Amino acid sequence: MARLSCGIQCSRTMLFILNIVFLILGLSLLGFGIYLSVSKKFDVALSEHINASVLGGNVLRDIGYVLIIFAVFTVLLSTFGCCGAICKNRVLLYLYTLILSLLVIGEIVAFILLLSSRTSIRDSYQSGFKEFFNEAYSNNHTDLEKIIEDMEIEFKCCGANNVTDYYTRNFTVPSSCHEKQDVHKPIFSKGCAETVVEWLWDQFPIIGSVLGSIFLIEIFGIISSVALAIAISHSTYNEIL
């Protein structure tokens, strides 16, 4: 029976290291998911003004729950991979391959759905932001007004759709709508709902690059685990130990 080749041994080592990285990633996502669920703020990853109030409802809390579930899944998956690589256990390696393959398929489906629902996501956000804007100024919620005005300064925008949101409701146009917060300067032409959506989509290439790198690593994990499991099946008992 053939011994495990140098290449397979290297793949085994890389598979172990890869899953250690996955384990660390899973634990990090778990902590971030808990943070989102509790604080409902995205200030760690994005802008301090992108929070639950702006997005509306329990969006960030739900995202946090999804991250927690994904993190637990990642930790369990990496455990299978590490144990399979160390113990040279074919059952764990095949189980790891199956779960990781399903994860890759799920990621591809989620990516396609995200791209296909871009318009509905944008419309949903803009509708939610308009409600948030009306709630803030109609009921004189100074804390919510402060969030909107901070966003107007940061993103150089004015109102939900544009400055007419202030005029049609007889609201005073704040200095945050003007360049350099000077009432004698021009008013920002774009509304914050559109501007923030554009900003979020501008981050997509960065997020896509990270996800693409993870995808390639996952493909490597699948190939390495299958190759190692097949090599183990063709090795003698003493060679496996």
Order of alpha helices (4+ residues) and beta strands (2+ residues): alpha-alpha-alpha-alpha-alpha-alpha-alpha-alpha-alpha-alpha
